[in-house]
């Protein structure tokens, strides 16, 4: 099975057991070295009211009949998430909003990441697109992507004479 994943600000990677780890390490080096394509705020964005980039962690499990994609989206409202499938590529995008601070209160510490996010998952297996299902519970989005039935060879009779048009 071949499967690729990518996220906002990160490069496409072929799925490996340590895929997210490699992406996180590469993005960290990109941020430290000032690479503009790295995930995370640029120096200009850092001045903007504490903006940060939220990149949800994901888990992809394959069985004989389906893929199951789970994304950790704590603090994200289901209405702020969209899921699309096009040409074998599943796109999950949305926004994790900044919590409002009650009037008369002040934030002493906030290390939560927030902002727009996008995760892409490419499946090279044939998918049963009409049966994809998504559920959201306790901050975890679970998307079940069934595989399409494998094509079965069909014997074609040869008739003598002219073909039917």
Protein Blocks (a to p, Z undefined) as FASTA:
>chain_A
ZZddddehiacddddfklmmmmmmmmmmmmmnopakbgcddfklmmngoiacdddddddd
ddfkbccdddddehiafklpccddeehiacdddddddddddehiacfbdcbdeddddddd
ddfbdcdfklgccddeehiacdddddddddddddddddehjddZZ
